[in-house]
Amino acid sequence: MFTIYVNDLPDHIDSGDLYMYGDDTTVYCIGPNVDQVISSLNKTMKQVFMWSVKNRLTIHPIKTEAMILKKSTFMGPPPLHYFGTGLINLVDYTTFLGVKIDNRLSWSVHIDSVKKLFKQKVGALKRMRILPKQSLEELYFKSIIPSITYSISIWGNCSPSAMNSLNIIHARASCIINNLQPSLADDICLIKSNWLPFSYFYKKSVLTLMHKV
């Protein structure tokens, strides 16, 4: 019912692009410099504000954030972002549909979050070593890995060092499940376990996506 009620919002936007998923709405503008982008964004947000007033909907100001994606650092404070009479908070990273996106698209914030969750899950796996190897391996690849590799086709193009930090945890899991010596090198653990490195999940995800395309 909510989707039906708000599905005409994109028709009222003529500057910038707008995407909606459930009750999440994302507006983005592209331009040659920061000033022009923010000017276009403010114009778009004014149109969103007028639409929300007309349709008697209140957009949560605290949950509304702005982020500038730019490879180089811009000089001076950026122009202000407005929504109605209020200001929109400018952030360095934000969470969008479960993925943490930073303003340099380095994925460092998201990788840190994934690593923390990955370590917790592998730690829990270690406490279940009493289970048969086959059960542990099935639990790992059917439960833990899907939760860790969520949207990996997006953030998997991170730096090699970031990908390697996940591979270290992946190799540790292989040692736990296959009862190998923790002192073994990561690549040796994976070879003895007959496992592929963590980067395989990214490559497989991209290839699967391209096959669907």
Residue, then its C-alpha position, 0 to 999 in steps of 0.5 A: m500500500f505504501t509503495i502504491y501511495v508513493n510511486d508517483l514521486p519520480d514523476h515530480i523530479d526533473s533534476g537528478d535521478l531518483y531510485m526507490y526501494g520499499d521505503d528507501t529513496t535515494v537521490y543522486c546528481i552528477g556534475p563536473n564540480v561539487d558546487q554544481v552537484i550540490s546546487s542540482l541536489n538542492k533543487t531536487m530535494k526542494q521538489v521532493f519536499m514539495w511533493s511530501v508536503k502535498n502528499r502529507l508525508t514527513i521525511h525523517p530528517i535524522k535518517t536523511e544524509a548527503m554524501i559527495l563521491k569524489k576521487s580528489t579532496f575538494m577545498g573549503p567547506p561544501p555548500l549546505h544541503y537543504f531539505g525544506t527549511g532544515l539542513i541535511n547532514l553531510v557524511d563520509y559514509t552511509t549504509f545503503l541496503g545493507v552495504k556501507i558506501d564511503n565517499r571514495l568508494s574504497w569500501s574500507v568501512h564495509i570491509d571492516s564491518v564484514k571482517k568483524l562479523f566474519k571473525q565472530k562467525v568463525g569463532a562460533l564455528k570453532r566452538m562447534r568443532i565437536l560436530p562432524k567435518q561434513s556438517l561444519e563445512e556445510l554450515y560454513f558454505k551454506s550459512i556463514i559464507p552467504s552472509i559474509t559475501y552479501s553484495i560482493s559483486i559490488w564491493g569485491n573490487c576493493s584493494p588486494s590488501a582488503m581482500n587478503s584480510l578476508n582471505i586470512i579469516h577464510a583460511r582460519a576457518s579451513c584450519i578449524i574445520n579440517n583440524l589443521q595446525p594454526s601455524l600453517a600458512d594461509d595458502i597451505c591451509l586452503i590447499k590442504s582443505n581443497w578450498l579456493p581463496f576468498s577472492y573466488f567468491y567475488k569472481k564467481s559472483v561477477l561471472t554469475l551476474m554477467h551470465k544473467v545479463 
